[in-house]
Amino acid sequence: IRPEIYRGAYESDGSLYSYIRYRRTGTYEPLSFVDVQNGQFSPGTFRSKIVIVGLDTQSSTDDYVLTPYSRYPLAMSRVEAQANVLDTLIQNNGIRRADDWFDFLLTLSVAYTTVLIVWSVPPVLGILMLLGQAGAFALFAYTLFAFGGLWVNMIHPFLAIFVSYYFFIPYRLIKENRKSWEFEKKN
């Protein structure tokens, strides 16, 4: 099998990498090597399973990795991290990054919506609508990540909201002041 067909695979610096779908610590049941050596396990324990042998003694931080779920130095053993890697590859459900064209279209639509809001509604309502738009976008991105394994770039749309608002609000104020001044000049 070609490694580039795995979901979540990407190339960087001439090497192929993959985003791993980590599960919470304790997802894979450990079994003590001493228990195995003494025969203290049920007969079907190892049937149709991949067995990874390693240390989980909590004696050295070198045997542990930080996870997306915890920054505690002994959060997950390297053995369990390798189990996550293998499980992700076997199930072919790695996390994929959204394509650049999708990010571009999403950012463009968020910027366009921001400009429409700035030009068409009163400022206080506009700010509330922009906050709602940012919240809806964040919920959309988190939902895609949690349920679809799709990593959507969030910084560009958030910057589009911020920059569009601060770029177009002065023009709107100038336009309103000009209208007010022309009205006063007529009267």
SULLINWO-V439873 format. One record per residue. N is the residue number from 0. OMEGA is omega in whole degrees, -180 to 180 (none if undefined). NEAR is the number of other ideal C-beta (glycine too) atoms within 10 Angstrom. Layout:
<<N;OMEGA;NEAR> <N;OMEGA;NEAR>>
This chain:
<<0;177;7> <1;-176;7> <2;-177;11> <3;179;10> <4;178;8> <5;179;17> <6;180;16> <7;180;19> <8;177;17> <9;-179;14> <10;177;10> <11;179;7> <12;177;5> <13;178;5> <14;180;7> <15;-180;12> <16;177;13> <17;173;19> <18;-175;17> <19;175;18> <20;-179;17> <21;171;19> <22;-180;16> <23;178;12> <24;-180;18> <25;179;9> <26;-179;12> <27;-174;18> <28;177;6> <29;177;14> <30;-178;14> <31;179;11> <32;178;12> <33;178;8> <34;178;12> <35;-180;14> <36;-179;8> <37;178;9> <38;-178;6> <39;177;10> <40;-179;12> <41;-174;7> <42;-177;6> <43;-175;8> <44;-174;12> <45;-178;12> <46;178;7> <47;-180;5> <48;172;9> <49;-178;11> <50;177;9> <51;-178;16> <52;180;8> <53;-176;14> <54;172;14> <55;-175;16> <56;-177;7> <57;179;11> <58;-179;9> <59;179;9> <60;177;10> <61;-179;8> <62;-175;15> <63;179;21> <64;172;18> <65;-178;14> <66;174;18> <67;-179;10> <68;-175;12> <69;176;12> <70;176;8> <71;-174;11> <72;180;10> <73;-174;16> <74;-177;17> <75;179;23> <76;177;21> <77;179;15> <78;180;17> <79;175;24> <80;177;20> <81;176;15> <82;176;20> <83;179;19> <84;-180;16> <85;-179;14> <86;178;17> <87;-180;22> <88;-179;18> <89;-179;9> <90;-179;10> <91;-180;13> <92;178;14> <93;180;19> <94;179;17> <95;172;16> <96;178;14> <97;178;17> <98;-180;10> <99;-180;9> <100;178;8> <101;177;13> <102;-180;17> <103;-180;13> <104;178;12> <105;178;20> <106;179;18> <107;-180;13> <108;177;13> <109;179;21> <110;180;20> <111;178;12> <112;178;18> <113;180;24> <114;178;16> <115;179;14> <116;-179;21> <117;-176;21> <118;-169;13> <119;-177;11> <120;177;14> <121;-173;8> <122;-177;12> <123;177;8> <124;178;11> <125;179;19> <126;178;15> <127;179;13> <128;178;17> <129;175;19> <130;176;11> <131;178;11> <132;179;16> <133;178;17> <134;179;10> <135;178;11> <136;179;20> <137;178;14> <138;178;10> <139;-178;14> <140;179;19> <141;178;12> <142;177;12> <143;-179;14> <144;-175;15> <145;-173;9> <146;-178;8> <147;-179;11> <148;-179;16> <149;-178;16> <150;179;15> <151;178;20> <152;-176;16> <153;-173;17> <154;-178;9> <155;176;15> <156;178;25> <157;176;16> <158;178;13> <159;177;21> <160;-177;20> <161;-176;13> <162;180;12> <163;179;20> <164;-176;17> <165;176;10> <166;-174;13> <167;-179;17> <168;176;15> <169;178;9> <170;177;11> <171;179;15> <172;177;11> <173;180;10> <174;179;11> <175;177;11> <176;178;10> <177;177;10> <178;-180;10> <179;-179;10> <180;178;10> <181;178;10> <182;180;9> <183;180;8> <184;177;7> <185;-175;6> <186;none;5>>
